[in-house]
């Protein structure tokens, strides 16, 4: 798809993170002399006190899981845990 875009067009990429795969994609398809805008510092790291959980669900299960998650947040909030 990217090869069909005219050379005269401007392409812009936004990312909170810049993983190696995204960097390679940018190098391959974008201007060889990109402008990089960094807000704050490139030396920032993720907060190690934040736990990220990824659940891979099929389409049918995701709405049920979301409903269960909302219920658990409701009860945790009522108990003063969050």
C-alpha positions as CSV (number, residue, x, y, z in Angstrom):
1,X,0.0,0.0,0.0
2,X,2.8,2.4,0.9
3,X,4.5,2.0,-2.5
4,X,1.4,3.3,-4.2
5,X,1.6,6.7,-2.4
6,X,2.9,9.5,-4.6
7,X,6.4,10.8,-3.8
8,X,5.0,14.4,-3.5
9,X,2.9,13.5,-0.5
10,X,4.0,14.2,3.0
11,X,4.0,11.2,5.4
12,X,3.9,11.7,9.2
13,X,4.3,9.0,11.9
14,X,3.4,9.5,15.5
15,X,4.4,7.1,18.2
16,X,4.7,7.1,22.0
17,X,7.2,4.4,21.6
18,X,9.6,3.7,18.7
19,X,10.1,-0.1,18.5
20,X,12.7,-1.4,16.0
21,X,10.0,-2.7,13.6
22,X,8.4,0.7,13.3
23,X,11.9,2.3,12.9
24,X,12.6,-0.1,10.0
25,X,9.3,0.6,8.4
26,X,10.0,4.4,8.6
27,X,13.5,3.9,7.1
28,X,12.2,1.8,4.2
29,X,9.2,3.9,3.1
30,X,9.7,7.5,4.3
31,X,12.0,10.3,3.4
32,X,15.7,9.4,4.0
33,X,16.2,12.7,5.9
34,X,13.3,12.7,8.4
35,X,12.6,15.3,11.0
36,X,12.2,13.9,14.5
37,X,10.4,15.8,17.1
38,X,10.9,14.7,20.7
39,X,8.7,16.1,23.5
40,X,10.5,15.9,26.9
41,X,13.5,13.5,26.8
42,X,14.5,10.4,24.8
43,X,15.9,8.9,28.0
44,X,12.5,8.4,29.6
45,X,11.6,4.9,30.6
46,X,8.3,3.2,31.5
47,X,7.2,3.3,35.1
48,X,8.3,0.0,36.6
49,X,5.4,0.2,39.2
50,X,2.8,-0.1,36.5
51,X,1.8,-3.7,35.6
52,X,0.6,-4.2,32.0
53,X,-1.5,-7.3,31.3
54,X,-2.3,-8.3,27.8
55,X,-5.3,-10.7,27.2
56,X,-5.7,-12.1,23.7
57,X,-9.4,-12.9,23.2
58,X,-11.6,-13.8,20.2
59,X,-14.3,-11.4,19.1
60,X,-17.0,-13.2,21.0
61,X,-15.2,-13.2,24.3
62,X,-13.9,-9.7,24.4
63,X,-17.3,-8.0,25.2
64,X,-17.9,-10.5,28.1
65,X,-14.4,-9.9,29.4
66,X,-14.8,-6.1,29.2
67,X,-18.1,-6.4,31.1
68,X,-16.5,-8.5,33.8
69,X,-13.6,-6.1,34.0
70,X,-16.0,-3.1,34.5
71,X,-17.8,-5.0,37.2
72,X,-14.5,-5.7,39.0
73,X,-13.5,-2.1,38.8
74,X,-16.9,-1.0,40.2
75,X,-16.5,-3.3,43.2
76,X,-12.8,-2.4,43.8
77,X,-13.9,1.3,43.7
78,X,-16.7,0.7,46.2
79,X,-14.3,-1.1,48.6
80,X,-11.9,1.8,48.4
81,X,-9.1,-0.2,46.7
82,X,-8.8,2.2,43.8
